Amino acid sequence: MSILQTIRMAIDRHALIPDGSRVVVGVSGGADSVALLRAFHALEIPCTVAHMNHQLRRVESDADEQCVRNLADELALPVVVESVDVRKRAEASKLSIEMAARQARHDFFATFDHAVIALAHHADDQAETFLLKLARGAGTEGLGGMAYAQTIGKTQLIRPMLDLPRQDILQWMEQNNFDWREDASNSDETFLRNRVRHTVLPMLEHELNPNIRKTILRTMDILRAEQDWMETIITDCRLPIADCPIAVQRRLLRKWLFEQGAEKVDFDAVEKILALMAAGAGTTIFELNGRQRVVVEYGKLRFDAGDVPPLHSVWRLSTERGTGWQKDHGKGAGILPAEASFDASQIGDSPITIRSAEPGDRINPLGMEGHRKLQDIFTDQKIPRAQRPSIPVVVCRGEIIWLPGYRTARGWSVQGDTGKSVHVRIEPDKLI
């Protein structure tokens, strides 16, 4: 089957271009996007050319832009160009270059009303994405790869070349003597995707399975079908999140977060937010990043975003003298409410106080040798840096005796099941 037939079939099978839709093709100047534009032209699909100059490679970026303008003129197609200083945008928003560039492109694409945006992702991109997500940890949604059609906000993205290996695309371009621009960064193996493309996949083909790319794509097809089936279950679910099985809870929460505009949601974030919801007491926050947070108010969710001052927590700490001991739940530092017990004779008449975690804080964890820096504990538990100042620590005579949700300090434990103790409970109160 030819390149043109494969693209035409993907468009028809997945209904990628609804009647009356304006078609916009994102063209970088590279082989893949130029091939997509030329294929659309050959298939007589009317379209507009869209190019973003990221200003990352200076003269080379300007040459890419001119190449796209020349191609649009050759094909007699309208062209829209947007120029964005992505490096400056990344610094201002504290994003990676890659994320800032992606956001800039999505903002650009969102300016096209009533349009579908055609992107040139192909089968090799899918295989690379699968391995990257597998290495980082992903469920069926992530491992299913990119969809033929995807909605981000009000932007409709389509990918008509997902069935085509890149080698076939390059061969078609060469056979037709079509020119394109080569981005030198595509061969730079300091970028992880390039290492997967140039080293990992060829090694798997040679050492494990010569058809590994086709095998991966078949697996992704299965996972996407199962993902679609599970999404119908989620869509039809009318139960509160807390009343659903854990697999459904995770999916519902992820779906809600992305609907609110969350930039990135990983497994640990979902688990910790669910734990805060389950606690159901007071008001607590979870910082997704420096711009976005989830506020959990008595088990209910609220999404906050924007460059606003960070929220600070206020806690209620109560103590009661008794016997025996209450073990910390250990679900994660800062997950409240939490309870613990301390040796009454060690506490004596000294006050037990609570404050926010501070840089340089240390604790001598019960059951461990030596001390640990709280920042190391937070790193191990993958707690975002922006969230760390809002995590409480419990102090007696200047020593941290408890990191709620993690463990108490060595030397303060109750002596036996009947030893005299001070039971301490901490719970969230409100946000200021």
Secondary structure, DSSP 8 states (H G I E B T S, - for coil): --HHHHHHHHHHHTT-S-TT-EEEEE--SSHHHHHHHHHHHHTT---EEEEEE--SSTHHHHHHHHHHHHHHHHTT--EEEEE--HHHHHHHHT--HHHHHHHHHHHHHTTSTTEEEE----HHHHHHHHHHHHHH---HHHHT---SEEEETTEEEE-TTTTS-HHHHHHHHHHTT------GGGG-TTSHHHHIIIIIHHHHHHHT-TTHHHHHHHHHHHHHHHHHHHHHHHHH--S-GGGS-HHHHHHHHHHHHHHHT-S---HHHHHHHHHHHHH--SEEEEESSSSEEEEEETTEEEEEESS-----EEEEEEEEEEES------S-TT-SSEEEEEEHHHHTT--EEEEE--TT-EE-BTTSSS-EEHHHHHHHTT--GGGGGGSEEEEETTEEEEETTTEEBTT---SSTTSEEEEEEEEEEEE-
